[in-house]
Amino acid sequence: MPPATDDIVAALKALHHEIEACTGCPLHESRTKAVPGEGDPHADLMFVGEAPGYHEDQQGRPFVGQAGKLLDRLLASIGLTRDQVFIANVLKSRPPNNRDPQPDEIAACTPYLWRQIELIRPKVVCTLGNHATKLLTGSQRGITKVHGVPQATEINGVRLYLYPIFHPAAALYTPSMLTVLGQDFARLPQLLTQSPAAAGGPEAAAESRRDAEPDADPGAKPASPPTEPAAEAAAPESRPASATEGAAEQLGLF
């Protein structure tokens, strides 16, 4: 049985204080502020990005830069605000120069993420971009192949859908990606009404979109995979040709 409302709020607050005081990896030496996450502690929808950036590190809040503003717009397109969802990152501290997360950093931070999911008990967790998607799915399939396809799984006793989508920053580098993001967001309201425990859920309907070819680029393996492996479903690649796409790839957005 889930904890009582007051217990959840208190436990989440205590966890965030623990994150702010964490010295479990070298990132605590260079960060300005830890970024535990924020939002509705009872949210049905949770977003998980890769790591804080410059503005997040300065303010101690997730997704407050340009990518965050775009996330707010995408939420508004389906009738939600950030106060109605929960937003977090895999890493709770900014890597220097926004470099990719290192295995020891992921290992130190992942238990915090699992605990957040356990307390919030969302119905849907949207993974934003490559790193978050590979960590939570436990698969090396990249975001271009799995975006927009829900995957039923269980994390710390919570049955939920993982729903990989492109990181909003991808649209800042490749404006045409905004169409893909909008399409993936548009599926969220219906997904939130589905039960991941129900037979023949939306991931079954997406089976025809499966792409059996694995991604060539390896990503970091999860420090602690979901208790039940997520179904590996994939969508056709929709990556547009763009001169700026390479920069986005280097950021792990694809």
CORWORA-V705053 format. One record per residue. N is the residue number from 1. RES is the residue in one small letter. NEAR is the number of other C-alpha atoms within 10 Angstrom. Layout:
n: {N,N}
res: {RES,RES}
near: {NEAR,NEAR}
This chain:
n: {1,2,3,4,5,6,7,8,9,10,11,12,13,14,15,16,17,18,19,20,21,22,23,24,25,26,27,28,29,30,31,32,33,34,35,36,37,38,39,40,41,42,43,44,45,46,47,48,49,50,51,52,53,54,55,56,57,58,59,60,61,62,63,64,65,66,67,68,69,70,71,72,73,74,75,76,77,78,79,80,81,82,83,84,85,86,87,88,89,90,91,92,93,94,95,96,97,98,99,100,101,102,103,104,105,106,107,108,109,110,111,112,113,114,115,116,117,118,119,120,121,122,123,124,125,126,127,128,129,130,131,132,133,134,135,136,137,138,139,140,141,142,143,144,145,146,147,148,149,150,151,152,153,154,155,156,157,158,159,160,161,162,163,164,165,166,167,168,169,170,171,172,173,174,175,176,177,178,179,180,181,182,183,184,185,186,187,188,189,190,191,192,193,194,195,196,197,198,199,200,201,202,203,204,205,206,207,208,209,210,211,212,213,214,215,216,217,218,219,220,221,222,223,224,225,226,227,228,229,230,231,232,233,234,235,236,237,238,239,240,241,242,243,244,245,246,247,248,249,250,251,252,253,254}
res: {m,p,p,a,t,d,d,i,v,a,a,l,k,a,l,h,h,e,i,e,a,c,t,g,c,p,l,h,e,s,r,t,k,a,v,p,g,e,g,d,p,h,a,d,l,m,f,v,g,e,a,p,g,y,h,e,d,q,q,g,r,p,f,v,g,q,a,g,k,l,l,d,r,l,l,a,s,i,g,l,t,r,d,q,v,f,i,a,n,v,l,k,s,r,p,p,n,n,r,d,p,q,p,d,e,i,a,a,c,t,p,y,l,w,r,q,i,e,l,i,r,p,k,v,v,c,t,l,g,n,h,a,t,k,l,l,t,g,s,q,r,g,i,t,k,v,h,g,v,p,q,a,t,e,i,n,g,v,r,l,y,l,y,p,i,f,h,p,a,a,a,l,y,t,p,s,m,l,t,v,l,g,q,d,f,a,r,l,p,q,l,l,t,q,s,p,a,a,a,g,g,p,e,a,a,a,e,s,r,r,d,a,e,p,d,a,d,p,g,a,k,p,a,s,p,p,t,e,p,a,a,e,a,a,a,p,e,s,r,p,a,s,a,t,e,g,a,a,e,q,l,g,l,f}
near: {3,11,11,8,11,9,12,18,17,12,16,20,14,12,17,20,13,13,19,17,12,16,12,13,15,13,18,18,9,12,19,16,19,26,27,28,22,19,16,16,23,17,17,18,23,28,23,25,24,26,25,30,22,17,15,22,22,16,13,22,21,26,25,20,16,13,17,16,13,18,21,17,16,20,19,12,13,14,10,14,15,18,12,17,19,24,23,24,23,29,27,34,31,27,22,13,8,12,13,16,19,12,12,12,19,22,18,18,21,21,14,19,19,18,16,24,21,18,21,22,23,23,22,26,23,26,29,25,27,28,28,29,30,22,23,28,25,20,21,21,24,24,27,21,25,25,28,28,27,31,27,26,21,19,21,16,13,19,20,25,29,26,27,31,29,26,27,24,22,25,20,16,18,19,14,15,20,18,11,19,20,16,13,18,18,16,15,18,13,9,18,16,11,15,16,23,13,9,9,9,17,19,22,16,11,16,15,11,16,15,16,11,9,13,14,9,8,12,18,18,18,21,18,15,20,19,13,15,16,20,17,21,22,28,18,13,12,11,14,12,10,11,9,13,17,13,13,17,14,11,17,20,26,22}
